[in-house]
């Protein structure tokens, strides 16, 4: 990822040498010793709209492409580009300076910073395009930033996000075959899961849960922990996962969480029940171009023996994904239906 870009140099140019020197002293005093973490906080300026802060920081500081960010935010590349242009215009017109936030300003920026780290991790966990399922350089970097942030602001959701990333990353070696094919969670060799990362992630999760001030990152970590602690796919407590998704839906509703809940319901109550919930999610429209929604729908049809409908949904998912291992997996599923 690029550490500095034209945007950051532009922001720096608006500050005097003395101001930059003072900012540097503030960084050291406030334990902002990491350049990228400093830049993320600096670019998540409250004068920018929340969605613009995230889009701008992902593009200009973290170096993700427009297509990668658009996928993560469930918007079109055109909408994403417009947000970035508007954010840059706001920076120019309001003369936002490249400044490290004071300790009093940190809380109002923390949510956007967590969101940026979360989205970059997700791109590393499941790449938007290319020949690989994962991007280890992104997951490794975001875990590093998560550790730094947890030292700086050891708050429940910071700890919860670090827990989530560790628990998800623990499965990376098992998610693809030696030749690069995608392996679903239920088929992964659990001996390949990194137990030290699982143990650390679970310990962090328990710390966040004990605070009783946790939020969506901690709840997602709790779901990951249920998977991580199950000795086999068959022993996964799907009822507990549905219950956690119910909590997540109450405090932080999102279409992707609704989709994942539908998949969990299918594991408990069968594919017909899962299909009803997936159809309800798709009817709202936010996930109409989200390939995983159509892939999940196809799997429900396949399990119900509705071959033609399964093939149509798999083909829709195939059109929407640009990651080669996912394309190969979907194509194989289509061939199996013939």
N, C-alpha and C positions, 0 to 999 in steps of 0.2 A: 504494500500500500504506500502511496505517496505521503511523505511526512509534511511537506509544505507545497502549496499550489499558488497559482496566480492570485486567488482570492485572499489567501493569508498574507501574501506579500503586499497586496493592495491595502489590506487592513493595517498592516504594520506601517505602511507609508503615511498613514493618517496620524500616527502618533509621533511625538518628538522623541529624540534620543533619550532625553531625561525621563519621559514617561515610560519608555520601554525599560530603562534601567530600574525605575521604581517597580514596574510590573515584575521584573525578574526577581528583585528582592522579595516581593510579595509571594512569588511562586515558591521560593525557597522557604520562606517563613511558614507558608501554609502547606508544606509538604507536596507541592505540585512540582515534583522533580522530573516528571516524565513529559516530554514535549507533546506527544500526541494527546495525552489526557488533558493537558493545558489547552491545546487548540480546540478540542471538542467542547470543553467548558466555555471557552471564549466565543465560539461560533454559535452556541446555544443561547444567544442574547434574547432577553425578554421582549425587546422591541419587535422581534420577528414573530410571525404567527407560529404556533407550535408545529404545524405540519411543515412549514418552511424551514424551521430550524433543523428538523430531522433530515429533510431532503438535502438541504445545503451542506450539512456536515457530512452526510454519507458520501456525497459527490465530491466535495472539495477538500475534505480532510482525510476521509477514509479511502477515497479513490475508487468506490464502486461505480460501475457504469450506470447510465440512465436506465437501461433495461433491467439490471439487477435490482435497482432501487424500486422501480415501478412494480416489479413482481412482489417484492417484500411488502410494499404499501398497498397492494391490490388496486393499483390505478394504472392508467395508460402511460406510456412513455411521454406522450404529448403533454398530458396534465402535469407530470413530474417536471418536465422541462420548463413549463410555464411557472411553476412554483419557484424553481431555482432562479429564473430570470427576475421574478418579482422580488425575491429575497435580496438579490444583488442590488436591485434598484433601491430597495429600502435602506440597505447599508450605505449606498452612495448618497441618497437624498437626506438621510438623517445623520450622516457622518458618524456612524457607529465606529468606535475605536477598538483597536486590538488591545484589549485589556483583560488581565486575569481577574475574575470576580473576587470581591472581598468575601470573607467568611460569612457575612450577613446575606450576601447575594447567592451563595451556593445552593440553598434549599430550593429556590424557585427554578434553578436550572437543572437540578438533579434528575427530575423526571425525564427530560429530553435527553440527557446524557445516557441514562439507563436504556432508554428506547433505542438510541443509536447503537450502543454496544450490543443490545439484544438482536437488532436487525442484522448487524454485521456478522454476529455469531451464526445466525440462521442461514446467511448466505454461505458461510463456511461449512455448516452442517449439511446443507443440501443446495449445491450450486445451481444457479439459475440456468446455466448453459455450459457446454463443453464436454470433454471426454471423461471427466471424473465426477463421482458422486459428491465428494467432499473437497474442501479447500483447507488443508491443514494449517496453512499460514494464517488464515483468518481466524479459525477457532483458537489456535494457539495465542494469537495476539489479543483477542478479546478476553480470553481467560487471564492473560497477564494484566490487562487493563482492569479487569474485574477484581483481581487481587489488590492492585494499587488503590482502587476506589474503596474497597472494603477496609483497607487500612486507614484511608483518609476519612471516610464517612461510614462507620460500622453500623448502619441502620438496617432494619429487617429486610427491606426490599433489595438493598445492595447485596446483602448476604444471600438472600433468596435467589437473585439472578446468578451469582457465582455458583451456588449449589446447582441450579438448573444446568448451567454450562458444563460443569464437571460431570454431572450424571449423564448428559447427552454425549459428551465427548468420550466417556468411558466405553461406548459401544462402537467407536469408529472403525477399529480393526476388523470387526465382525460384519460390517455393513456391505462389504463387497467381497467377491471371490478373488482368488489369486490372479485371475485374468480380467478383473474389473467389472464383472456383472453385479447388478444390484441384488442384495439379499434382504428380504423382508424381515422385520423384527421377529416374527414367529418362527422363522427358519434359521436364525443366527446361532452360531456356535457360542454358547455363553461362556465357555472356558476362555474365549478370546477377550471377554470384557475385562477392563482394568479394575481390579478390585480395590486398589488403593484410591483411585479416583471416586469410586462408588462410596467407599467408607468416608472420605472427606466430604463428599457432597451430602451424604445423609447426615453427618454431624452438623454441617452448616444449616441444613434444612431444619433440624431439631432446634437449633439455636434461634432461627427466625420464627418458627412456630410458637416457641415459648414466649416470645415477646407479645403475642396476640395483637400485633400492629402490622401484620404482613398483608401483602396484596397479591396481584396476579402472578408475579414472577415466582413467589414462594409456592403458590398453588400449582403452577406448572411443574415446579421442582418436585412437589409431592407426588404428582402423577408419574413423573420420570422415576421416582424412588420406588413406587409400586412395581413398575416394570423391572427395575434393577435388582430388587430383592426377591423377585419370584425365581425359584430354582428352574422352572421350565415355563414355556409358553402356556401349557395347559394349566399351570398353577397360578396364573395371573389373576388377581382379584379384580375382575372387571366391574363388579358392583361398586367397589370402593372408588374405582376410577370415575364411574358415572357420577357418584356422589360428590367427588371433588370438582368435576366439571359443572355440576349444579351450583356449587359455591362460586366457582369462577364466573359463571353466567350471571350471577346476582351482582357481583362487585365490578366485573369488567367484561361486559358482553362483547363478543366479536364473532363474525361469521365463521372464522377458522375454528375457534373453540366449539362452536355449534356443530360444525362438521365432524370434528374429532369426537365430540360427545355422541353423535349419531353412530359413528363406527363402534364406539364402546357399547352402546345400546344393542347393536347387532350382535356383539359377542355375548351379551347376556340373554337377549330375548329373540335372537334369530334374525336372519337377513331381511325378512319382510318388515319387521319393526324398524330396522336400521334404514331401509329404503324409504319408508314414510318420512323419517326425520331428514334424510338427505334431500328428498324432493322438496320438503318445506324450506330448507336452507337455500336451495337453488332458486326457488320461487321469489325470494327476496332480491335476487339479482346481483349481489355483491361478488358472488363466486362464479358467475357465469363463464368467466374466462380463466378460472383456476383449475388447472389440469387435475389436481388431486381430488377435487370434488367429483369430477366425471370418472376418474379412475375408481374411486370408492363406490360410486353408483354402479359402475360396471361390475365390480366384484360382487355386489349384492345380487344383481341380475344373474351372474354366473352361478352363484351358490343356489339360486332358486331354479336353475335350469332354463332360464329365459334367454336362450342363446342369441337370438337376433338383437334383442335390446342390449345385451351385454356387449356384443360386437360394436354396436353403434356408439355406446358410451366409451369403450376403449379407443375407438377411432377418433372420437372427439378429444379425448385426453392426449392422444398421440399428436394431434395437430397443435396442441397448446404447449407442449413441452419442448425445450431445446437442449435438454441434457441427454447426452448419448446413452448412458446406461439406462436411464428411465425409458427412452425411446425403444431400446432393445427389449426391455422387460415388457412393455406394453405390446410390442409387435409379437413377442412370443405368446402372450396371453391370447392375442387375436388368432394366431395360428392354431393354438390349442382348441379353439372353438369350432374349427372347421371339421 
